Amino acid sequence: MAELLNNFKSFFNRNFFILFFIYILFLTLFLSITSFFLKLSAIEQFDNAVQDAIFSLREENLNSIMIFITYFGDKEIIFPLSFFIILYFFLKKKYEFLIALLTSISIISVIVYSIKLFFYKPRPSLADALILESGFSFPSGHVAVAIVFYGILSYFVFISAKRNFEKISSILLFVIMVFLITFSRVYLGVHFLSDVMASMIFSTVWLGFLIYLLEIKRKQEVVRDRSIISV
């Protein structure tokens, strides 16, 4: 337990709070610009045009596939998965992975919930929806959480894998998973394109900040281990 507490202190260091402050500044600027663009009729027309184009692809078999895929971004899937993965990291004493995953999911969930309450944008018409969803439309929580969750797991696999095939596969699976979940949200009629695109941007930046922070710590540990060996 002492090692876990030490990892918490090490993770939430000066670099973390500096990066988090920068991210909040980015998010504030991004949402201010987004708020302006969402009021433009051109964005609404573009959303509707894309929606109509995607709806034209609908057919029974693809409907079932998209309904299946979208659940991989659902909190009812990701939260239980996160619990078991965190438990695995705890048992394997991979405390840095544990803290990074818990932090990434917690913060992005709070951010999405806060943005939804701020914009309170209605979802697309229920008449066009293939599944029922509650809450507001902007931004897409499925997309944001999926990018952070699968992205951080992909990073863990990438740095732990010994073969290039495994590293490349982890990235490809992440990209494919995110694309399919993002597409499914518009296809199923529960989000507009602007909802999922905004989520992709601010969640990818948050993921990038976390990976950058983890890379700093990883390189510091490599240097420290080399210095110990040389001594």
Secondary structure by P-SEA (a helix, b strand, c coil): caaaaaaaaaaacaaaaaaaaaaaaaaaaaaaaaaaaaacaaaaaaaaaaaaaaaaaccaaaaaaaaaaaaaaccccaaaaaaaaaaaaaaacaaaaaaaaaaaaaaaaaaaaaaaaaccccccccccccccccccccccaaaaaaaaaaaaaaaaaaaacccaaaaaaaaaaaaaaaaaaaaaaaaaccccaaaaaaaaaaaaaaaaaaaaaaaaaaaaaaaaaaaaaac
